[in-house]
Amino acid sequence: MAHERWWYHDRVEPTSRPAIATTDNDAITEALRAFVCALGPAAADVRLDYRAGVVMLTGAVASETHRQAVEDLVAAHDGVTGIVSELRVALPGVIASGF
């Protein structure tokens, strides 16, 4: 792990403390969400949970084609080793209206 330098009262001390922010799971989850958001409103109701290589997909998409697109897009990420998909195809207008 690279050492960062932290300032303490006019002196610099190296530390191996990791950067504040994300774990690998969090970083990959955010990347996957960005992938899915790129599909637009048809995938707006997709929720995902990433843990140790496996992605759980839940929610609704506008069509079978969108369901396959979400699954293919997520599977293409290097950090993904498996997908559990519980995506359902919603009736037209259901995703946009929230009902």
Secondary structure, 3 states (H helix, E strand, C coil): CCCEEEEECCEEEEECCCCCCCCHHHHHHHHHHHHHHCCHHHHCCCEEEEECCEEEEEEEECCHHHHHHHHHHHHCCCCCCEEEEEEEECCCCHHHHCC
